[in-house]
Amino acid sequence: MIYTIGDLHLSFGCDKPMDIFSGWTNYVERLQNNWNSKITDDDTVILPGDHSWAMKLEDSRNDLEFIDKELNGKKILVKGNHDLWWATMKKVTDFTNENGFSTLSFLFNNAYLVEDIVICGTRGWIRENGEPADQKVLNREAGRLEMSLQAGMKLAKDGKHEIVAFIHYPPIYGTEENTPIIELLHKYGVKRCYYAHLHGYSIKGALNGERDGINYKLVSADGVGFDPVKII
């Protein structure tokens, strides 16, 4: 089976507790209990961003170790806006290999075929708090998503496998739309898009449902009660 949940916001390697926020009390214990009660080592979980508060790769060790050792299943990680520890693909892969983290893979300009679906994605970007969009960042993230989708098309075998997108930022929030991202989802025939990033009050504005033929679903940790969502 395949599950997804985003925004674990772990801080075993730094002092950044999330339980100071409403609804996050004992969240690590709740997450672990929910996760391991239904996910087995034969399952895969996609994590769309914000895994660790660490600022440097070496400081993420304890958080990645928790994900690798304490949570069942295989995990595919997407970069989030707070994942400042995330370095190049080679560096993060070498780091996990050196530390014996055997259940972690990284989605970054690539794609994975898991069971009958193709996993694609990127961090994404969207305007927030009325700030003008950073066109350079938008273009870069759109380019990364297209590389992922192109890799996914090769795995999809002429449409025999569904391509599903996992993007940290919401492609649509309120009146704001990340047009380059959305256009790529349509271009490559994506019908399902899972995203994270939204917490607390902002969850109320999340799009959960179909828009122009694509079904969007918020899977941030507090948005889904710290309980991974089954995809298939």
Biotite code that builds the C-alpha atoms (Angstrom):
import biotite.structure as struc

atoms = struc.array([
    struc.Atom([0.000, 0.000, 0.000], chain_id="A", res_id=1, res_name="MET", atom_name="CA", element="C"),
    struc.Atom([1.027, 3.622, -0.458], chain_id="A", res_id=2, res_name="ILE", atom_name="CA", element="C"),
    struc.Atom([0.457, 6.429, 2.050], chain_id="A", res_id=3, res_name="TYR", atom_name="CA", element="C"),
    struc.Atom([1.395, 10.093, 2.334], chain_id="A", res_id=4, res_name="THR", atom_name="CA", element="C"),
    struc.Atom([1.837, 12.718, 5.040], chain_id="A", res_id=5, res_name="ILE", atom_name="CA", element="C"),
    struc.Atom([3.853, 15.938, 5.113], chain_id="A", res_id=6, res_name="GLY", atom_name="CA", element="C"),
    struc.Atom([5.388, 18.386, 7.573], chain_id="A", res_id=7, res_name="ASP", atom_name="CA", element="C"),
    struc.Atom([6.784, 16.090, 10.265], chain_id="A", res_id=8, res_name="LEU", atom_name="CA", element="C"),
    struc.Atom([8.850, 19.070, 11.501], chain_id="A", res_id=9, res_name="HIS", atom_name="CA", element="C"),
    struc.Atom([11.136, 16.898, 13.611], chain_id="A", res_id=10, res_name="LEU", atom_name="CA", element="C"),
    struc.Atom([13.690, 18.563, 15.862], chain_id="A", res_id=11, res_name="SER", atom_name="CA", element="C"),
    struc.Atom([15.679, 15.816, 17.574], chain_id="A", res_id=12, res_name="PHE", atom_name="CA", element="C"),
    struc.Atom([18.871, 17.540, 16.471], chain_id="A", res_id=13, res_name="GLY", atom_name="CA", element="C"),
    struc.Atom([17.912, 21.106, 17.393], chain_id="A", res_id=14, res_name="CYS", atom_name="CA", element="C"),
    struc.Atom([15.765, 23.059, 19.810], chain_id="A", res_id=15, res_name="ASP", atom_name="CA", element="C"),
    struc.Atom([12.645, 23.791, 17.767], chain_id="A", res_id=16, res_name="LYS", atom_name="CA", element="C"),
    struc.Atom([9.631, 22.240, 19.523], chain_id="A", res_id=17, res_name="PRO", atom_name="CA", element="C"),
    struc.Atom([6.379, 22.202, 17.579], chain_id="A", res_id=18, res_name="MET", atom_name="CA", element="C"),
    struc.Atom([4.190, 21.410, 20.568], chain_id="A", res_id=19, res_name="ASP", atom_name="CA", element="C"),
    struc.Atom([4.152, 25.109, 21.464], chain_id="A", res_id=20, res_name="ILE", atom_name="CA", element="C"),
    struc.Atom([1.584, 25.407, 18.679], chain_id="A", res_id=21, res_name="PHE", atom_name="CA", element="C"),
    struc.Atom([-2.070, 24.532, 19.191], chain_id="A", res_id=22, res_name="SER", atom_name="CA", element="C"),
    struc.Atom([-2.847, 20.939, 18.298], chain_id="A", res_id=23, res_name="GLY", atom_name="CA", element="C"),
    struc.Atom([0.786, 19.769, 18.244], chain_id="A", res_id=24, res_name="TRP", atom_name="CA", element="C"),
    struc.Atom([1.017, 18.420, 21.809], chain_id="A", res_id=25, res_name="THR", atom_name="CA", element="C"),
    struc.Atom([2.801, 15.026, 21.856], chain_id="A", res_id=26, res_name="ASN", atom_name="CA", element="C"),
    struc.Atom([2.668, 15.046, 18.073], chain_id="A", res_id=27, res_name="TYR", atom_name="CA", element="C"),
    struc.Atom([5.708, 12.787, 17.567], chain_id="A", res_id=28, res_name="VAL", atom_name="CA", element="C"),
    struc.Atom([4.203, 10.068, 19.760], chain_id="A", res_id=29, res_name="GLU", atom_name="CA", element="C"),
    struc.Atom([0.816, 10.445, 18.084], chain_id="A", res_id=30, res_name="ARG", atom_name="CA", element="C"),
    struc.Atom([2.380, 10.331, 14.629], chain_id="A", res_id=31, res_name="LEU", atom_name="CA", element="C"),
    struc.Atom([4.445, 7.242, 15.444], chain_id="A", res_id=32, res_name="GLN", atom_name="CA", element="C"),
    struc.Atom([1.479, 5.395, 16.940], chain_id="A", res_id=33, res_name="ASN", atom_name="CA", element="C"),
    struc.Atom([-0.819, 6.184, 14.027], chain_id="A", res_id=34, res_name="ASN", atom_name="CA", element="C"),
    struc.Atom([1.892, 5.381, 11.477], chain_id="A", res_id=35, res_name="TRP", atom_name="CA", element="C"),
    struc.Atom([3.067, 2.055, 12.866], chain_id="A", res_id=36, res_name="ASN", atom_name="CA", element="C"),
    struc.Atom([-0.429, 0.844, 13.698], chain_id="A", res_id=37, res_name="SER", atom_name="CA", element="C"),
    struc.Atom([-1.262, 0.481, 9.996], chain_id="A", res_id=38, res_name="LYS", atom_name="CA", element="C"),
    struc.Atom([1.891, 0.822, 7.913], chain_id="A", res_id=39, res_name="ILE", atom_name="CA", element="C"),
    struc.Atom([4.123, -2.215, 7.446], chain_id="A", res_id=40, res_name="THR", atom_name="CA", element="C"),
    struc.Atom([7.626, -2.530, 6.043], chain_id="A", res_id=41, res_name="ASP", atom_name="CA", element="C"),
    struc.Atom([6.078, -3.616, 2.740], chain_id="A", res_id=42, res_name="ASP", atom_name="CA", element="C"),
    struc.Atom([4.335, -0.237, 2.376], chain_id="A", res_id=43, res_name="ASP", atom_name="CA", element="C"),
    struc.Atom([5.650, 3.064, 0.994], chain_id="A", res_id=44, res_name="THR", atom_name="CA", element="C"),
    struc.Atom([5.042, 6.550, 2.415], chain_id="A", res_id=45, res_name="VAL", atom_name="CA", element="C"),
    struc.Atom([5.622, 9.765, 0.437], chain_id="A", res_id=46, res_name="ILE", atom_name="CA", element="C"),
    struc.Atom([6.614, 12.734, 2.613], chain_id="A", res_id=47, res_name="LEU", atom_name="CA", element="C"),
    struc.Atom([6.012, 16.048, 0.786], chain_id="A", res_id=48, res_name="PRO", atom_name="CA", element="C"),
    struc.Atom([8.370, 18.329, 2.639], chain_id="A", res_id=49, res_name="GLY", atom_name="CA", element="C"),
    struc.Atom([9.437, 19.913, 5.933], chain_id="A", res_id=50, res_name="ASP", atom_name="CA", element="C"),
    struc.Atom([10.907, 16.815, 7.542], chain_id="A", res_id=51, res_name="HIS", atom_name="CA", element="C"),
    struc.Atom([13.462, 18.415, 9.866], chain_id="A", res_id=52, res_name="SER", atom_name="CA", element="C"),
    struc.Atom([14.212, 21.789, 11.411], chain_id="A", res_id=53, res_name="TRP", atom_name="CA", element="C"),
    struc.Atom([17.960, 21.158, 11.030], chain_id="A", res_id=54, res_name="ALA", atom_name="CA", element="C"),
    struc.Atom([19.935, 23.877, 9.278], chain_id="A", res_id=55, res_name="MET", atom_name="CA", element="C"),
    struc.Atom([22.808, 21.635, 8.147], chain_id="A", res_id=56, res_name="LYS", atom_name="CA", element="C"),
    struc.Atom([22.847, 18.130, 6.702], chain_id="A", res_id=57, res_name="LEU", atom_name="CA", element="C"),
    struc.Atom([24.875, 16.678, 9.563], chain_id="A", res_id=58, res_name="GLU", atom_name="CA", element="C"),
    struc.Atom([22.395, 18.152, 12.064], chain_id="A", res_id=59, res_name="ASP", atom_name="CA", element="C"),
    struc.Atom([19.515, 16.283, 10.408], chain_id="A", res_id=60, res_name="SER", atom_name="CA", element="C"),
    struc.Atom([20.967, 12.886, 11.390], chain_id="A", res_id=61, res_name="ARG", atom_name="CA", element="C"),
    struc.Atom([18.730, 12.260, 14.401], chain_id="A", res_id=62, res_name="ASN", atom_name="CA", element="C"),
    struc.Atom([15.587, 13.323, 12.559], chain_id="A", res_id=63, res_name="ASP", atom_name="CA", element="C"),
    struc.Atom([16.344, 11.193, 9.499], chain_id="A", res_id=64, res_name="LEU", atom_name="CA", element="C"),
    struc.Atom([17.267, 8.316, 11.778], chain_id="A", res_id=65, res_name="GLU", atom_name="CA", element="C"),
    struc.Atom([13.858, 8.547, 13.429], chain_id="A", res_id=66, res_name="PHE", atom_name="CA", element="C"),
    struc.Atom([12.111, 8.466, 10.053], chain_id="A", res_id=67, res_name="ILE", atom_name="CA", element="C"),
    struc.Atom([14.288, 5.581, 8.901], chain_id="A", res_id=68, res_name="ASP", atom_name="CA", element="C"),
    struc.Atom([14.390, 3.425, 12.042], chain_id="A", res_id=69, res_name="LYS", atom_name="CA", element="C"),
    struc.Atom([11.284, 4.241, 14.064], chain_id="A", res_id=70, res_name="GLU", atom_name="CA", element="C"),
    struc.Atom([8.651, 4.515, 11.331], chain_id="A", res_id=71, res_name="LEU", atom_name="CA", element="C"),
    struc.Atom([7.665, 1.439, 9.339], chain_id="A", res_id=72, res_name="ASN", atom_name="CA", element="C"),
    struc.Atom([7.890, 1.149, 5.575], chain_id="A", res_id=73, res_name="GLY", atom_name="CA", element="C"),
    struc.Atom([9.896, 2.700, 2.771], chain_id="A", res_id=74, res_name="LYS", atom_name="CA", element="C"),
    struc.Atom([9.859, 6.493, 2.535], chain_id="A", res_id=75, res_name="LYS", atom_name="CA", element="C"),
    struc.Atom([10.219, 8.903, -0.383], chain_id="A", res_id=76, res_name="ILE", atom_name="CA", element="C"),
    struc.Atom([11.088, 12.453, 0.709], chain_id="A", res_id=77, res_name="LEU", atom_name="CA", element="C"),
    struc.Atom([10.269, 15.665, -1.165], chain_id="A", res_id=78, res_name="VAL", atom_name="CA", element="C"),
    struc.Atom([11.989, 18.925, -0.243], chain_id="A", res_id=79, res_name="LYS", atom_name="CA", element="C"),
    struc.Atom([10.040, 21.506, 1.778], chain_id="A", res_id=80, res_name="GLY", atom_name="CA", element="C"),
    struc.Atom([10.665, 25.204, 2.354], chain_id="A", res_id=81, res_name="ASN", atom_name="CA", element="C"),
    struc.Atom([12.046, 24.543, 5.864], chain_id="A", res_id=82, res_name="HIS", atom_name="CA", element="C"),
    struc.Atom([14.359, 21.721, 4.783], chain_id="A", res_id=83, res_name="ASP", atom_name="CA", element="C"),
    struc.Atom([17.443, 23.927, 4.858], chain_id="A", res_id=84, res_name="LEU", atom_name="CA", element="C"),
    struc.Atom([19.590, 20.858, 5.621], chain_id="A", res_id=85, res_name="TRP", atom_name="CA", element="C"),
    struc.Atom([18.782, 19.449, 2.161], chain_id="A", res_id=86, res_name="TRP", atom_name="CA", element="C"),
    struc.Atom([21.907, 19.595, -0.016], chain_id="A", res_id=87, res_name="ALA", atom_name="CA", element="C"),
    struc.Atom([22.535, 18.144, -3.470], chain_id="A", res_id=88, res_name="THR", atom_name="CA", element="C"),
    struc.Atom([21.030, 14.794, -4.399], chain_id="A", res_id=89, res_name="MET", atom_name="CA", element="C"),
    struc.Atom([24.474, 13.174, -4.188], chain_id="A", res_id=90, res_name="LYS", atom_name="CA", element="C"),
    struc.Atom([25.201, 14.642, -0.764], chain_id="A", res_id=91, res_name="LYS", atom_name="CA", element="C"),
    struc.Atom([21.908, 13.611, 0.827], chain_id="A", res_id=92, res_name="VAL", atom_name="CA", element="C"),
    struc.Atom([22.111, 10.145, -0.736], chain_id="A", res_id=93, res_name="THR", atom_name="CA", element="C"),
    struc.Atom([25.709, 9.674, 0.393], chain_id="A", res_id=94, res_name="ASP", atom_name="CA", element="C"),
    struc.Atom([24.782, 10.908, 3.867], chain_id="A", res_id=95, res_name="PHE", atom_name="CA", element="C"),
    struc.Atom([21.933, 8.424, 4.258], chain_id="A", res_id=96, res_name="THR", atom_name="CA", element="C"),
    struc.Atom([24.082, 5.577, 2.929], chain_id="A", res_id=97, res_name="ASN", atom_name="CA", element="C"),
    struc.Atom([26.951, 6.434, 5.285], chain_id="A", res_id=98, res_name="GLU", atom_name="CA", element="C"),
    struc.Atom([24.551, 6.395, 8.222], chain_id="A", res_id=99, res_name="ASN", atom_name="CA", element="C"),
    struc.Atom([22.860, 3.164, 7.196], chain_id="A", res_id=100, res_name="GLY", atom_name="CA", element="C"),
    struc.Atom([19.471, 4.746, 6.544], chain_id="A", res_id=101, res_name="PHE", atom_name="CA", element="C"),
    struc.Atom([18.141, 2.049, 4.225], chain_id="A", res_id=102, res_name="SER", atom_name="CA", element="C"),
    struc.Atom([14.468, 3.043, 3.903], chain_id="A", res_id=103, res_name="THR", atom_name="CA", element="C"),
    struc.Atom([14.918, 6.615, 2.633], chain_id="A", res_id=104, res_name="LEU", atom_name="CA", element="C"),
    struc.Atom([14.789, 7.797, -0.994], chain_id="A", res_id=105, res_name="SER", atom_name="CA", element="C"),
    struc.Atom([14.671, 11.360, -2.310], chain_id="A", res_id=106, res_name="PHE", atom_name="CA", element="C"),
    struc.Atom([12.376, 12.839, -4.963], chain_id="A", res_id=107, res_name="LEU", atom_name="CA", element="C"),
    struc.Atom([14.371, 15.590, -6.662], chain_id="A", res_id=108, res_name="PHE", atom_name="CA", element="C"),
    struc.Atom([14.230, 15.971, -10.470], chain_id="A", res_id=109, res_name="ASN", atom_name="CA", element="C"),
    struc.Atom([13.406, 12.258, -10.723], chain_id="A", res_id=110, res_name="ASN", atom_name="CA", element="C"),
    struc.Atom([10.497, 9.838, -10.364], chain_id="A", res_id=111, res_name="ALA", atom_name="CA", element="C"),
    struc.Atom([9.693, 6.480, -8.794], chain_id="A", res_id=112, res_name="TYR", atom_name="CA", element="C"),
    struc.Atom([7.417, 3.645, -9.871], chain_id="A", res_id=113, res_name="LEU", atom_name="CA", element="C"),
    struc.Atom([5.743, 2.248, -6.754], chain_id="A", res_id=114, res_name="VAL", atom_name="CA", element="C"),
    struc.Atom([3.207, -0.515, -7.194], chain_id="A", res_id=115, res_name="GLU", atom_name="CA", element="C"),
    struc.Atom([0.946, 0.813, -9.956], chain_id="A", res_id=116, res_name="ASP", atom_name="CA", element="C"),
    struc.Atom([1.582, 4.548, -9.678], chain_id="A", res_id=117, res_name="ILE", atom_name="CA", element="C"),
    struc.Atom([4.425, 6.838, -10.693], chain_id="A", res_id=118, res_name="VAL", atom_name="CA", element="C"),
    struc.Atom([5.570, 9.245, -7.976], chain_id="A", res_id=119, res_name="ILE", atom_name="CA", element="C"),
    struc.Atom([6.601, 12.723, -9.200], chain_id="A", res_id=120, res_name="CYS", atom_name="CA", element="C"),
    struc.Atom([7.014, 16.044, -7.443], chain_id="A", res_id=121, res_name="GLY", atom_name="CA", element="C"),
    struc.Atom([8.963, 19.062, -6.258], chain_id="A", res_id=122, res_name="THR", atom_name="CA", element="C"),
    struc.Atom([8.902, 21.717, -3.542], chain_id="A", res_id=123, res_name="ARG", atom_name="CA", element="C"),
    struc.Atom([6.841, 24.205, -5.541], chain_id="A", res_id=124, res_name="GLY", atom_name="CA", element="C"),
    struc.Atom([6.190, 27.839, -4.685], chain_id="A", res_id=125, res_name="TRP", atom_name="CA", element="C"),
    struc.Atom([3.292, 30.234, -4.273], chain_id="A", res_id=126, res_name="ILE", atom_name="CA", element="C"),
    struc.Atom([2.777, 33.826, -3.196], chain_id="A", res_id=127, res_name="ARG", atom_name="CA", element="C"),
    struc.Atom([2.038, 34.264, 0.498], chain_id="A", res_id=128, res_name="GLU", atom_name="CA", element="C"),
    struc.Atom([0.795, 37.182, 2.589], chain_id="A", res_id=129, res_name="ASN", atom_name="CA", element="C"),
    struc.Atom([0.263, 39.304, -0.518], chain_id="A", res_id=130, res_name="GLY", atom_name="CA", element="C"),
    struc.Atom([3.947, 39.272, -1.408], chain_id="A", res_id=131, res_name="GLU", atom_name="CA", element="C"),
    struc.Atom([4.807, 39.412, -5.127], chain_id="A", res_id=132, res_name="PRO", atom_name="CA", element="C"),
    struc.Atom([5.735, 36.055, -6.614], chain_id="A", res_id=133, res_name="ALA", atom_name="CA", element="C"),
    struc.Atom([9.425, 35.424, -7.124], chain_id="A", res_id=134, res_name="ASP", atom_name="CA", element="C"),
    struc.Atom([9.445, 34.584, -10.827], chain_id="A", res_id=135, res_name="GLN", atom_name="CA", element="C"),
    struc.Atom([12.937, 33.114, -10.671], chain_id="A", res_id=136, res_name="LYS", atom_name="CA", element="C"),
    struc.Atom([11.897, 30.656, -7.968], chain_id="A", res_id=137, res_name="VAL", atom_name="CA", element="C"),
    struc.Atom([8.649, 29.850, -9.760], chain_id="A", res_id=138, res_name="LEU", atom_name="CA", element="C"),
    struc.Atom([10.488, 29.080, -12.979], chain_id="A", res_id=139, res_name="ASN", atom_name="CA", element="C"),
    struc.Atom([13.083, 26.962, -11.195], chain_id="A", res_id=140, res_name="ARG", atom_name="CA", element="C"),
    struc.Atom([10.475, 24.883, -9.399], chain_id="A", res_id=141, res_name="GLU", atom_name="CA", element="C"),
    struc.Atom([8.444, 24.464, -12.584], chain_id="A", res_id=142, res_name="ALA", atom_name="CA", element="C"),
    struc.Atom([11.591, 23.233, -14.309], chain_id="A", res_id=143, res_name="GLY", atom_name="CA", element="C"),
    struc.Atom([12.237, 20.710, -11.562], chain_id="A", res_id=144, res_name="ARG", atom_name="CA", element="C"),
    struc.Atom([8.669, 19.479, -11.691], chain_id="A", res_id=145, res_name="LEU", atom_name="CA", element="C"),
    struc.Atom([8.882, 19.054, -15.461], chain_id="A", res_id=146, res_name="GLU", atom_name="CA", element="C"),
    struc.Atom([12.094, 17.021, -15.122], chain_id="A", res_id=147, res_name="MET", atom_name="CA", element="C"),
    struc.Atom([10.314, 14.828, -12.592], chain_id="A", res_id=148, res_name="SER", atom_name="CA", element="C"),
    struc.Atom([7.264, 14.452, -14.817], chain_id="A", res_id=149, res_name="LEU", atom_name="CA", element="C"),
    struc.Atom([9.408, 13.655, -17.849], chain_id="A", res_id=150, res_name="GLN", atom_name="CA", element="C"),
    struc.Atom([11.158, 10.949, -15.841], chain_id="A", res_id=151, res_name="ALA", atom_name="CA", element="C"),
    struc.Atom([7.739, 9.750, -14.733], chain_id="A", res_id=152, res_name="GLY", atom_name="CA", element="C"),
    struc.Atom([6.482, 9.480, -18.298], chain_id="A", res_id=153, res_name="MET", atom_name="CA", element="C"),
    struc.Atom([9.251, 6.991, -19.038], chain_id="A", res_id=154, res_name="LYS", atom_name="CA", element="C"),
    struc.Atom([8.099, 4.871, -16.104], chain_id="A", res_id=155, res_name="LEU", atom_name="CA", element="C"),
    struc.Atom([4.397, 5.198, -16.920], chain_id="A", res_id=156, res_name="ALA", atom_name="CA", element="C"),
    struc.Atom([4.746, 2.943, -19.984], chain_id="A", res_id=157, res_name="LYS", atom_name="CA", element="C"),
    struc.Atom([2.419, 4.782, -22.351], chain_id="A", res_id=158, res_name="ASP", atom_name="CA", element="C"),
    struc.Atom([-0.179, 5.505, -19.720], chain_id="A", res_id=159, res_name="GLY", atom_name="CA", element="C"),
    struc.Atom([-0.280, 2.065, -18.107], chain_id="A", res_id=160, res_name="LYS", atom_name="CA", element="C"),
    struc.Atom([0.576, 3.609, -14.734], chain_id="A", res_id=161, res_name="HIS", atom_name="CA", element="C"),
    struc.Atom([-1.006, 6.717, -13.213], chain_id="A", res_id=162, res_name="GLU", atom_name="CA", element="C"),
    struc.Atom([1.296, 9.673, -12.551], chain_id="A", res_id=163, res_name="ILE", atom_name="CA", element="C"),
    struc.Atom([0.611, 11.243, -9.139], chain_id="A", res_id=164, res_name="VAL", atom_name="CA", element="C"),
    struc.Atom([2.186, 14.542, -8.035], chain_id="A", res_id=165, res_name="ALA", atom_name="CA", element="C"),
    struc.Atom([3.455, 15.436, -4.556], chain_id="A", res_id=166, res_name="PHE", atom_name="CA", element="C"),
    struc.Atom([4.251, 19.133, -4.059], chain_id="A", res_id=167, res_name="ILE", atom_name="CA", element="C"),
    struc.Atom([5.111, 20.776, -0.760], chain_id="A", res_id=168, res_name="HIS", atom_name="CA", element="C"),
    struc.Atom([3.474, 24.139, -1.452], chain_id="A", res_id=169, res_name="TYR", atom_name="CA", element="C"),
    struc.Atom([-0.223, 24.184, -2.394], chain_id="A", res_id=170, res_name="PRO", atom_name="CA", element="C"),
    struc.Atom([-0.536, 24.821, -6.139], chain_id="A", res_id=171, res_name="PRO", atom_name="CA", element="C"),
    struc.Atom([-3.798, 26.625, -5.327], chain_id="A", res_id=172, res_name="ILE", atom_name="CA", element="C"),
    struc.Atom([-4.631, 28.520, -2.150], chain_id="A", res_id=173, res_name="TYR", atom_name="CA", element="C"),
    struc.Atom([-7.529, 30.946, -1.983], chain_id="A", res_id=174, res_name="GLY", atom_name="CA", element="C"),
    struc.Atom([-7.236, 33.253, -4.975], chain_id="A", res_id=175, res_name="THR", atom_name="CA", element="C"),
    struc.Atom([-3.558, 32.446, -5.482], chain_id="A", res_id=176, res_name="GLU", atom_name="CA", element="C"),
    struc.Atom([-2.576, 29.936, -8.155], chain_id="A", res_id=177, res_name="GLU", atom_name="CA", element="C"),
    struc.Atom([0.863, 28.719, -9.190], chain_id="A", res_id=178, res_name="ASN", atom_name="CA", element="C"),
    struc.Atom([0.052, 28.761, -12.889], chain_id="A", res_id=179, res_name="THR", atom_name="CA", element="C"),
    struc.Atom([3.323, 27.216, -14.177], chain_id="A", res_id=180, res_name="PRO", atom_name="CA", element="C"),
    struc.Atom([2.923, 24.255, -11.809], chain_id="A", res_id=181, res_name="ILE", atom_name="CA", element="C"),
    struc.Atom([-0.748, 23.762, -12.641], chain_id="A", res_id=182, res_name="ILE", atom_name="CA", element="C"),
    struc.Atom([-0.105, 23.941, -16.374], chain_id="A", res_id=183, res_name="GLU", atom_name="CA", element="C"),
    struc.Atom([2.487, 21.186, -16.064], chain_id="A", res_id=184, res_name="LEU", atom_name="CA", element="C"),
    struc.Atom([0.092, 18.975, -14.127], chain_id="A", res_id=185, res_name="LEU", atom_name="CA", element="C"),
    struc.Atom([-2.386, 19.296, -16.976], chain_id="A", res_id=186, res_name="HIS", atom_name="CA", element="C"),
    struc.Atom([0.271, 18.878, -19.656], chain_id="A", res_id=187, res_name="LYS", atom_name="CA", element="C"),
    struc.Atom([1.365, 15.519, -18.256], chain_id="A", res_id=188, res_name="TYR", atom_name="CA", element="C"),
    struc.Atom([-2.116, 14.250, -17.465], chain_id="A", res_id=189, res_name="GLY", atom_name="CA", element="C"),
    struc.Atom([-1.850, 14.345, -13.671], chain_id="A", res_id=190, res_name="VAL", atom_name="CA", element="C"),
    struc.Atom([-5.221, 13.724, -12.025], chain_id="A", res_id=191, res_name="LYS", atom_name="CA", element="C"),
    struc.Atom([-4.143, 13.646, -8.373], chain_id="A", res_id=192, res_name="ARG", atom_name="CA", element="C"),
    struc.Atom([-1.951, 16.136, -6.510], chain_id="A", res_id=193, res_name="CYS", atom_name="CA", element="C"),
    struc.Atom([-1.086, 15.908, -2.819], chain_id="A", res_id=194, res_name="TYR", atom_name="CA", element="C"),
    struc.Atom([0.416, 18.903, -1.037], chain_id="A", res_id=195, res_name="TYR", atom_name="CA", element="C"),
    struc.Atom([1.374, 20.053, 2.472], chain_id="A", res_id=196, res_name="ALA", atom_name="CA", element="C"),
    struc.Atom([2.725, 23.285, 4.054], chain_id="A", res_id=197, res_name="HIS", atom_name="CA", element="C"),
    struc.Atom([-0.538, 24.593, 5.536], chain_id="A", res_id=198, res_name="LEU", atom_name="CA", element="C"),
    struc.Atom([-1.011, 24.601, 9.312], chain_id="A", res_id=199, res_name="HIS", atom_name="CA", element="C"),
    struc.Atom([-3.408, 25.870, 11.941], chain_id="A", res_id=200, res_name="GLY", atom_name="CA", element="C"),
    struc.Atom([-5.857, 28.481, 10.743], chain_id="A", res_id=201, res_name="TYR", atom_name="CA", element="C"),
    struc.Atom([-4.599, 28.307, 7.155], chain_id="A", res_id=202, res_name="SER", atom_name="CA", element="C"),
    struc.Atom([-5.914, 24.741, 6.843], chain_id="A", res_id=203, res_name="ILE", atom_name="CA", element="C"),
    struc.Atom([-9.422, 26.186, 6.552], chain_id="A", res_id=204, res_name="LYS", atom_name="CA", element="C"),
    struc.Atom([-8.524, 27.677, 3.178], chain_id="A", res_id=205, res_name="GLY", atom_name="CA", element="C"),
    struc.Atom([-7.086, 24.450, 1.757], chain_id="A", res_id=206, res_name="ALA", atom_name="CA", element="C"),
    struc.Atom([-8.461, 23.029, -1.460], chain_id="A", res_id=207, res_name="LEU", atom_name="CA", element="C"),
    struc.Atom([-9.559, 19.432, -0.934], chain_id="A", res_id=208, res_name="ASN", atom_name="CA", element="C"),
    struc.Atom([-11.325, 18.331, -4.058], chain_id="A", res_id=209, res_name="GLY", atom_name="CA", element="C"),
    struc.Atom([-11.394, 18.627, -7.815], chain_id="A", res_id=210, res_name="GLU", atom_name="CA", element="C"),
    struc.Atom([-10.445, 21.726, -9.773], chain_id="A", res_id=211, res_name="ARG", atom_name="CA", element="C"),
    struc.Atom([-10.376, 21.561, -13.581], chain_id="A", res_id=212, res_name="ASP", atom_name="CA", element="C"),
    struc.Atom([-10.001, 17.799, -13.642], chain_id="A", res_id=213, res_name="GLY", atom_name="CA", element="C"),
    struc.Atom([-7.302, 17.508, -10.962], chain_id="A", res_id=214, res_name="ILE", atom_name="CA", element="C"),
    struc.Atom([-8.067, 16.301, -7.449], chain_id="A", res_id=215, res_name="ASN", atom_name="CA", element="C"),
    struc.Atom([-6.069, 18.185, -4.818], chain_id="A", res_id=216, res_name="TYR", atom_name="CA", element="C"),
    struc.Atom([-5.642, 17.036, -1.215], chain_id="A", res_id=217, res_name="LYS", atom_name="CA", element="C"),
    struc.Atom([-3.888, 18.618, 1.760], chain_id="A", res_id=218, res_name="LEU", atom_name="CA", element="C"),
    struc.Atom([-1.788, 16.131, 3.748], chain_id="A", res_id=219, res_name="VAL", atom_name="CA", element="C"),
    struc.Atom([0.131, 18.340, 6.204], chain_id="A", res_id=220, res_name="SER", atom_name="CA", element="C"),
    struc.Atom([0.594, 16.512, 9.523], chain_id="A", res_id=221, res_name="ALA", atom_name="CA", element="C"),
    struc.Atom([-1.856, 18.576, 11.571], chain_id="A", res_id=222, res_name="ASP", atom_name="CA", element="C"),
    struc.Atom([-4.182, 18.804, 8.579], chain_id="A", res_id=223, res_name="GLY", atom_name="CA", element="C"),
    struc.Atom([-4.683, 15.023, 8.680], chain_id="A", res_id=224, res_name="VAL", atom_name="CA", element="C"),
    struc.Atom([-4.493, 14.530, 12.452], chain_id="A", res_id=225, res_name="GLY", atom_name="CA", element="C"),
    struc.Atom([-0.920, 13.170, 12.330], chain_id="A", res_id=226, res_name="PHE", atom_name="CA", element="C"),
    struc.Atom([-2.313, 10.098, 10.587], chain_id="A", res_id=227, res_name="ASP", atom_name="CA", element="C"),
    struc.Atom([-0.868, 9.080, 7.179], chain_id="A", res_id=228, res_name="PRO", atom_name="CA", element="C"),
    struc.Atom([-3.393, 9.096, 4.332], chain_id="A", res_id=229, res_name="VAL", atom_name="CA", element="C"),
    struc.Atom([-3.756, 5.986, 2.183], chain_id="A", res_id=230, res_name="LYS", atom_name="CA", element="C"),
    struc.Atom([-3.393, 6.588, -1.568], chain_id="A", res_id=231, res_name="ILE", atom_name="CA", element="C"),
    struc.Atom([-3.802, 3.009, -2.780], chain_id="A", res_id=232, res_name="ILE", atom_name="CA", element="C"),
])
